Amino acid sequence: MDERRRDNLERCQRRLAELLERETLEPKVLYLVATPIGNLADLSPRALAHLIAADVIACEDTRVTEQLLSSYGIEGKHLIANHAHNEMEVAARLIERLDRGERLVLVSDAGMPLISDPGQAAIAACVKAGYRIVCVPGPSASLTALALAGLDASCFSFRGFLPAKNKRRREMERLLTEPATSIVYEAPQRILRLLQGLCELGGSSRQACVCRELTKKFEESQRGTLAELVKIYENRNLRGECVLILEGRLAYEKRNPLKMEGYDLSAVNETAVEYIQKQLQLGLSVRSIVVAARERFPRLNKRQLTQMANAMKDERDGIEDVEAEE
């Protein structure tokens, strides 16, 4: 390390020490503290000061938080497990501690508390009891991936983890009709199935980005259409939580404008075409299909949807007539 860099580092360390000493926790306040999503150097000095000064730390998994505290040399902290199965019970206990004037910090295993993580019950209880809540911002996998994706970030929808079963298909359909860019969390063993499912629903040409191992040594961001991403991941054994950033419907349609004059089906939103085709296969009438499709695809008006449905019905009927003649 050269002398100038060493001098800058020493000045920075002194300044950080001053900031840490100046940062104090007030009693009867719940502090939400963001923790690193992979790189330990991402913990802010303010967050570190709050973890040091806290009387009690409510955390998603005590083992994970103990390891985090140990990495910074923090010992002897009282930890309370706060997860999906005991949130209501813990919320009541936290209120009791605030009543006694204790200084409370709430963290998740990684990133910002409450963002696809426990903590909602504690916040609601504090609001109801009239206690102050302070947020110490920091790392966030969703916003980090959004910045890396290179897609429209002016308006976005955060969807968290999709259901593993039951409503999963419906949620994927909603993703493809969402006007803005979507942010989705997914486990590494399910990311390929998610990409394949979106392709099967007609989104194969939609632009997307899959981010993995964010802020870590083997961080990776793969960009392309959903079909291209399927090819990238179909023969890979992944590790580390993934974040999918999916191009919104409006941005997709801007790249693929509708051509209603002369009726060019190839330029129409793939999802709308796919939806109408499936409804025709079920034997539904054009009228009922159009009524349902207007709710799903607000950019298409009644006349456009009727044209699409009639054109596809005529084509389908023609094929069936030919097959019958043969």
C-alpha positions in Angstrom: 0.0 0.0 0.0 1.5 3.4 -1.0 1.8 6.2 1.4 -1.0 8.4 0.0 -3.5 5.5 0.1 -2.4 4.7 3.7 -2.9 8.3 4.8 -6.4 8.5 3.1 -7.3 5.2 4.8 -6.2 6.4 8.2 -8.1 9.7 7.9 -11.2 7.8 6.8 -11.0 5.4 9.8 -10.7 8.4 12.2 -13.7 10.0 10.5 -15.8 6.8 10.7 -14.9 6.4 14.4 -16.2 10.0 15.0 -19.4 9.2 13.1 -19.9 6.0 15.1 -19.5 7.8 18.4 -22.0 10.5 17.4 -24.7 8.0 16.4 -26.9 7.2 19.3 -30.1 5.1 19.7 -33.1 6.6 21.5 -35.1 4.4 23.9 -38.6 3.4 22.9 -37.8 3.5 19.2 -37.8 0.6 16.8 -34.9 0.8 14.3 -35.1 -1.0 11.0 -31.5 -1.8 9.9 -30.5 -3.1 6.5 -27.7 -5.7 6.4 -25.3 -6.9 3.6 -26.7 -9.1 0.9 -23.4 -10.8 0.4 -20.4 -8.4 0.7 -19.7 -7.6 4.4 -18.1 -4.3 3.4 -21.6 -3.0 2.4 -22.7 -2.5 6.0 -22.9 1.2 6.6 -21.2 2.9 9.6 -24.6 4.0 10.8 -26.0 0.5 10.7 -22.9 -0.8 12.5 -23.4 1.8 15.2 -27.0 0.7 15.7 -26.1 -2.9 16.0 -23.5 -2.1 18.6 -25.8 0.1 20.7 -29.0 -2.0 20.5 -30.3 -3.6 23.7 -32.2 -6.2 21.7 -32.0 -7.3 18.0 -35.0 -9.0 16.5 -33.8 -11.1 13.5 -35.0 -13.6 11.0 -32.5 -16.4 11.9 -30.4 -16.0 15.1 -27.6 -18.1 13.6 -27.3 -15.9 10.6 -27.3 -12.7 12.7 -24.8 -14.1 15.2 -22.5 -14.9 12.3 -22.9 -11.3 11.0 -22.2 -9.7 14.3 -19.2 -12.0 14.9 -17.8 -10.8 11.5 -17.6 -7.3 13.0 -16.4 -8.3 16.4 -19.8 -7.6 18.1 -20.5 -10.0 21.0 -23.0 -10.5 23.8 -26.1 -9.2 22.0 -29.6 -10.4 23.0 -31.2 -11.8 19.9 -34.9 -12.7 19.4 -36.0 -14.9 16.5 -38.6 -13.1 14.4 -39.9 -15.3 11.5 -43.0 -16.1 9.6 -44.2 -18.6 12.1 -44.0 -16.4 15.3 -44.3 -12.8 14.0 -47.5 -12.0 16.0 -46.1 -13.4 19.3 -42.8 -11.6 18.8 -44.5 -8.3 18.0 -46.2 -8.3 21.4 -42.9 -9.1 23.1 -41.2 -6.2 21.3 -43.9 -3.8 22.4 -43.3 -4.9 26.0 -39.6 -4.1 25.7 -40.3 -0.7 24.2 -42.6 -0.1 27.1 -39.6 -0.7 29.4 -37.5 1.8 27.4 -35.3 -0.6 25.6 -33.5 0.2 22.3 -34.7 -2.2 19.6 -33.2 -3.1 16.2 -35.0 -5.2 13.6 -33.0 -6.9 10.9 -33.5 -9.7 8.3 -31.0 -12.3 7.2 -29.9 -10.0 4.3 -31.0 -6.7 2.8 -33.8 -4.5 3.9 -36.2 -5.8 6.6 -39.8 -6.5 5.4 -38.9 -6.7 1.7 -39.9 -10.3 1.2 -38.9 -10.9 4.8 -40.6 -10.9 8.2 -41.3 -7.7 10.2 -44.7 -6.5 9.1 -46.4 -7.5 12.3 -43.8 -5.7 14.4 -44.2 -2.5 12.4 -48.0 -2.7 12.6 -47.8 -3.2 16.4 -45.5 -0.2 16.9 -47.7 2.0 14.8 -50.8 1.0 16.8 -49.0 1.5 20.1 -47.7 5.0 18.9 -44.0 4.2 19.0 -41.6 5.8 16.6 -40.0 3.8 13.8 -36.7 4.8 12.2 -35.2 3.2 9.1 -31.4 2.8 8.5 -31.3 2.1 4.8 -28.7 0.0 3.0 -28.3 -2.9 0.6 -31.2 -4.2 -1.4 -31.1 -7.1 -3.8 -34.2 -5.8 -5.7 -32.8 -2.3 -6.4 -29.3 -3.6 -7.1 -30.6 -6.0 -9.7 -32.9 -3.3 -11.2 -29.9 -1.0 -11.7 -27.9 -3.7 -13.3 -30.6 -4.9 -15.7 -30.5 -2.0 -18.1 -34.3 -2.0 -18.4 -36.7 0.8 -17.7 -36.4 1.8 -14.1 -38.6 4.8 -14.1 -41.6 2.7 -12.9 -41.4 -0.8 -11.6 -43.4 -3.4 -9.7 -41.8 -5.6 -6.9 -43.4 -9.0 -6.8 -41.1 -10.9 -4.4 -41.3 -14.7 -4.5 -44.1 -16.1 -6.7 -46.2 -18.9 -5.1 -44.5 -22.3 -5.5 -47.8 -24.0 -6.4 -51.5 -23.3 -6.9 -51.6 -19.6 -8.0 -48.2 -19.7 -9.7 -49.5 -19.8 -13.3 -51.9 -16.9 -12.6 -49.1 -14.8 -11.2 -46.9 -15.5 -14.2 -49.7 -14.3 -16.4 -50.0 -11.2 -14.4 -46.2 -10.6 -14.8 -46.6 -10.6 -18.6 -49.5 -8.1 -18.5 -47.9 -5.8 -15.9 -47.3 -2.4 -17.6 -44.1 -1.6 -15.7 -40.8 -3.5 -15.2 -41.2 -6.3 -12.7 -38.8 -7.5 -10.0 -39.1 -11.2 -9.0 -37.1 -13.2 -6.5 -36.6 -16.9 -7.2 -34.7 -19.9 -5.8 -31.9 -21.2 -8.0 -33.5 -24.6 -8.4 -36.7 -23.0 -9.8 -35.4 -20.1 -12.0 -35.3 -22.2 -15.1 -38.9 -23.4 -14.6 -40.0 -19.8 -14.2 -38.3 -18.7 -17.4 -39.7 -21.7 -19.3 -43.2 -21.0 -17.8 -43.1 -17.4 -19.0 -42.1 -18.5 -22.4 -44.9 -21.0 -22.6 -47.4 -18.2 -21.8 -46.2 -16.2 -24.8 -43.4 -14.1 -23.4 -40.4 -15.7 -25.2 -39.4 -12.4 -26.9 -39.7 -10.3 -23.7 -36.4 -8.7 -22.6 -35.2 -9.8 -19.1 -32.2 -10.0 -16.8 -31.3 -12.7 -14.3 -29.0 -11.5 -11.5 -27.3 -14.0 -9.1 -24.9 -13.9 -6.2 -25.2 -10.1 -6.0 -22.2 -8.3 -4.4 -20.3 -11.6 -4.0 -17.2 -12.9 -5.7 -19.1 -14.8 -8.4 -21.8 -12.2 -9.1 -23.5 -12.7 -12.4 -26.0 -10.8 -14.6 -27.3 -12.5 -17.7 -29.4 -10.4 -20.1 -31.5 -11.3 -23.2 -34.9 -12.4 -24.2 -36.7 -15.0 -22.0 -36.0 -17.6 -24.7 -32.3 -16.8 -24.7 -32.1 -17.0 -21.0 -33.7 -20.4 -21.0 -30.9 -21.6 -23.3 -28.3 -20.1 -21.0 -29.6 -21.8 -17.8 -31.1 -25.1 -19.1 -27.8 -27.1 -18.5 -26.5 -25.2 -15.4 -26.6 -26.2 -11.7 -27.0 -22.8 -10.0 -26.4 -21.7 -6.5 -27.5 -18.5 -4.8 -30.8 -16.7 -4.8 -31.8 -15.2 -8.2 -33.5 -11.9 -9.1 -35.4 -11.7 -12.3 -36.0 -8.3 -13.9 -38.7 -8.5 -16.6 -39.4 -5.9 -19.2 -42.9 -4.4 -18.7 -45.8 -4.7 -21.1 -45.6 -1.0 -22.2 -41.9 -1.2 -23.0 -42.4 -4.4 -24.9 -45.3 -3.0 -26.9 -43.3 0.1 -27.7 -40.7 -2.1 -29.3 -43.4 -4.1 -31.0 -46.2 -1.6 -32.0 -49.6 -2.8 -33.0 -50.5 -2.7 -36.7 -54.2 -2.8 -36.8 -54.5 -1.6 -40.4 -54.3 -4.7 -42.5 -54.3 -6.6 -39.2 -50.8 -7.9 -38.7 -51.1 -10.6 -36.0 -47.3 -11.0 -35.7 -47.0 -7.5 -34.3 -49.7 -8.0 -31.6 -48.8 -8.6 -28.0 -47.9 -12.3 -27.8 -49.7 -12.7 -24.5 -53.0 -11.5 -25.8 -52.8 -13.8 -28.8 -51.9 -16.7 -26.6 -54.8 -16.0 -24.3 -57.4 -15.7 -27.0 -56.2 -18.8 -28.7 -56.5 -20.8 -25.5 -60.1 -19.5 -24.8 -61.1 -20.4 -28.4 -59.8 -23.9 -27.8 -62.0 -24.1 -24.7 -65.0 -23.4 -27.0 -65.9 -19.9 -25.5 -67.7 -17.4 -27.6 -65.9 -14.4 -29.1 -68.1 -12.1 -27.0 -67.2 -13.7 -23.7 -63.5 -13.8 -24.7 -63.5 -10.1 -25.5 -65.1 -9.2 -22.2 -62.5 -11.1 -20.2 -59.6 -10.0 -22.4 -60.4 -6.3 -21.9 -59.6 -6.6 -18.2 -56.4 -8.4 -18.9 -55.1 -6.2 -21.7 -56.2 -2.6 -21.1 -54.1 -1.3 -23.9 -56.2 -3.1 -26.5 -59.7 -1.7 -27.0 -62.9 -3.7 -27.6 -62.7 -3.2 -31.4 -59.1 -4.5 -31.5 -59.8 -7.5 -29.4 -62.9 -8.4 -31.4 -60.9 -8.2 -34.6 -58.2 -10.4 -33.1 -60.7 -13.0 -31.8 -62.7 -13.1 -35.0 -59.6 -13.4 -37.2 -58.3 -16.3 -35.1 -61.7 -18.0 -34.9 -62.1 -17.8 -38.7 -58.6 -19.3 -39.1 -59.4 -22.0 -36.6 -62.8 -22.8 -38.2 -61.1 -22.9 -41.6 -58.6 -25.5 -40.4 -61.3 -27.6 -38.9 -63.3 -27.5 -42.1 -60.4 -28.7 -44.1 -59.7 -31.5 -41.7 -63.4 -32.5 -41.8 -63.3 -32.6 -45.6 -60.2 -34.8 -45.6 
